[in-house]
């Protein structure tokens, strides 16, 4: 009995020593480095993987410890809120967030404000009125002009159809600022062309499989559709697959948004006609650089713009 007790005490001492060494090792690794949490909508989308890569490179250069987290699906707003609240509780130095919900994110921002954790918003704007009413604040917004990107796409579709034709739209998540802005921009360009008719406009929730299913249904109900604008490339690629399955390859114009690598390749091959480039890696870089500036007490602009560009087969082949 005594021998067993002594073994138990020895085991506890070993465990305590190991724990102590582990703590020391961790503190040496992260000593003096502020921790920044980057919370994106999902890491199942190449757009946000590119954003993560840009952030990782910039964080390393800026001497920041970076934590990147996301919900599995872009529509899971509650999971994103939970992730942010956990990072606040872990006392990160700053938060960079690409909101899954422009209004829903506001309570989490207010909690970060109370914890004196600066918040930088990336890619998708926070609803300004909701934020003001809640008494919240953000350090800055870093992103592209989604309205202008939608307008570019609309102008290009109108050009492809020579001002006459039937168009379908694959929308993003309803009420989501990014998708709504792209949709408004597209309509601003299309609606003034009286020869162009939008015959279907349905959400596919940013997802490829839904893009396939929704556009497959549209093809069955709208036999004369000549073009589709998808508010993201994943949905556009789903539409490309639906077009191929229907035996209509090359007969329907496809324009997407985001210009990640697979979409660019689809443009080069003629499977898509264009995509709007947003440069997410640049967003990630700017987020980390400006988070570092805020943590040093420096003043940063309330809005930092990232360029957009229409990628067509001509310029895609030129940069291949």
N, C-alpha and C positions, 0 to 999 in steps of 0.2 A: 504493500500500500504506500509506504514511504517512498519507495523507488519510483512508483508511478507518479506521485505528487511532484517529485524532483524533476522528472522528465517533463511534466506539464509546465512547471515554472521555467525550465530551460527553453522550452518551445516558445513561451510568451516573450522571453527576453530576446530570442532570435527574431521574432516577428516585430518587436518594438524597434530593434536595431535596423531591420530592413526598411520599416516604414520611415524611420528617421533619415536613412540614407536616400530613400526615394524622394522625400520632401526636399532634402538639400539639393539633390540632383535637379529637381524641377525648378527650384528657385534660382539656381545657377544658370539654367538654360534660358529662363525668361527674365532674368535680372535686368532691370532698367528699360525694358521694352514695353511700351503701351500696347494694350490689346484692343484690336478693332474687330468688331463683329460685322461681317458682310452677310446680310440675309436677302437671298434672291427668291424668286417665285418658285423655281424648280431647278434641279440639276439634270432633268431629263430632256432639256431643250438645249441644243448647241449654242444658242444665243447667250444663255447664262453661263455655260461652260467657258465660252470665250471671255465673258466678263470676269469670271473667276481667275482665269489665266492672267489677264491684264492686271488684276488686283494683286495677285500673288507676286508678280515681278516688281510692281511698284512698292508693295509693302516691304519686301526684302530690302529694296534700296533706301526706303525711308526709315528703316529700323523699327518697323512695327511687327507685332505678333498678330497674325491674321487667323480668324476663325470664320469659315464659310459654312453656312447652314441653309437648308431650304426644305419646304414641304415636298412630298412626292409629286403632287399635282398642283398646277397653277390655280385651280379653283378652290383649293383648301385654304381659305382665308384664316379659319380658326387655328389651324396648325401653325401657320406663319406667326400669328399673334402669340401663340404659346412659346415658339422659338425665341421671339423677341423678349418676352417676359423672363424667360430663363436666362438669357444673356444679361438682362438688366440685373437680375438677382446675383449673377456671377460677377457683377461689377466690372464689366468691360469699360474701357476708357472712352470709346466712341462707337456709334452704330451707323452703318451705311445700309440703307434698306431700299429694295425695289418692291414697292407695295403690291400685294395681290388684290387689295381693295383700297381704293382711294379715300373712302370715308371710314371704312372699318379699321384702318391702321391708326386712326387718330388717338384712341385711348392709350395705345402702346406708346405713341410719341409723348403724350402727356406724362405717362409714368417715367419715361426716360428723362424728361425735363425735370421732374421732381427729384430724380436721382442724380441730377446734374451731369447727365451723360449727353453730349452733343449728338444730334441726329442729322445725317446727310441723306437726302432722298435721291435715288438713282433711277433713271429710265421712265418711271411712271409718277406723275405728279400726285400730290396729296390734294384732296378737295379743300380749297382755300377757305370757303365759308365754314365748313365743319371744323377745320383746325382753329379758325379765329373764335368761333363760338365756344370751343372747348378750352380756349386760353393756351393752346399749344404753340410751339415754334420749332422751326427747323433751321439748321445752319445754312443750307443751300439746296438747290435742285440741280442735278447734273443729268443732262439728257438731250435728246434730239427733239426737233419740232415735228411731232407725229402728224399734225394737221397738214403741214407742208409736204410731208412724205406721202400722205394720202392723195393730196392734190397732184403731185408728180405722177403717181400711179394712174390717177384718173385721166390726166392729160395724155398719157402714153396709150392707155386703152382706147381713148377717143381717136387717137392718131392711127392705131392699128386697124380700127374699124372704119376709118375714113369718115367718121362722124355719123355713121348709121349702123345700128345693130342691137342685139339683145344681150344683156349682161346679167350675170349672177354674182352675188357677193357672199363670201364666207366671213362672217363677223367673229370678233373675239368674244370674251365673256361679257354679257350684258351689264351695263353700268360701270365697266372698267375703263378708266380714263384713257389709257393707251389705245385700246381698240376703238373707243368712241371717237377720239380725235382723228384717227386714221380714216374712219368711216365718214366723218363730217368733211374731211379734206377731199376724199374721193367724190362725194356727192357735190361738193362745191365746184369741182371740175366737170363732172358728168351732167349735172342737172341743167346746165346752160346749153347743152347740146340736145336740141329737141329731137334729133334723129336717133338718139340712143335711149333705149328703154331698159330699166332695171326690172327684170322679170321675177327675180327671187333674191331674198336677202335673209340668210339664216345663220344662227350661231353654230360654230363647231368647236367652241371653247378652247381654241389655240392648239387642239390636238390633231395629230395626223390621222388616226383611225376614224375620228369623227369627221374630219375633212373628207375622207373617202366615202363614208356612209352618207353624209349629208349631200355631197355633190352627186353621188350615185342616184339618190332620190330626185334631185333637181333635174338630172339628165332624163329621167323617166317621165317627169311631168312637164318639162320645158324642152321639147325636142329641138327647138330652133335656137337654143342658147349658143352664142358665138364667142363669148369671152367670160372669164371668171377673175374677179379680184379677191384674193384671200388676204386678210389682215395680218397673217403670219405665214412664213414659209412652210412650217409643218403642215398647216391646213392646205397650202398650195400643193405640196407634194402629195398629200392625200387625194386632192382633186386630180392631179396628173395620173395617179394610179386608177382612179375611177374612169377617167377618160380612156385610158388604155384598155381597161376591162370591157368598156362599152364599144371598143373597136373604132373610136373616134380620134385616135392619135393624130396630131397635126392639124385637126379641124377646129379646135377650140383654143383661143388665146388664153394664156395663164400668166397672171402677174401676182407676185407675192410681196412679202415685206420681211426684212431682217438680213437677207444676203449672207447667211452662213454657208459653209463650204459646200454642202450637198446641193443647196439651192443654186449656188453659182455654177456648179458643174451641170446642173439641169439646164441652166440658161445656155451654157456653152454647147450642150448637146441638142439644143432646140426643143427640149421637153417643156421648158418654161420660156416665156418671152421676155420677162424682166423681173427684177426684185429690187426693193429699196434698201440700200445699205445704211446701217445705223452705227457701225463700229463699236460694238459692246466692249471689246478689250480696252478701247480708249476710255469708255465710261468707268471701267474698273480701275484703270490707272489714275484718272482724275479724282475718283472717290478716295483712293488711298492718299494721294498727294495732298488733297485738301483736308482730309481728316488729320493728317500730320500737322498741317498748318494751324488748324483750329486748336489742337492739343498744345501747341506752342504759344497759344494766346494771340495768334495773328488774325487779322480780319480777312475774310474771303468774300467774293461776290455772292449775292443772293441767288444768282442763276448763272450756270456755266453751260454753254451750248456746245453740243457735239455735232459735227457736220453730218449731213445726209447726202446720198448720191444714188441716182437711178442706175442700176446695173443692167445693161442690155447685152445681147450676144456680141456686139461690136467691141465694147470696152471690156467685156469679160474675157474674150479671146486675146485682146491686147495685153491683159495682165496675167495671162495663164502661165 
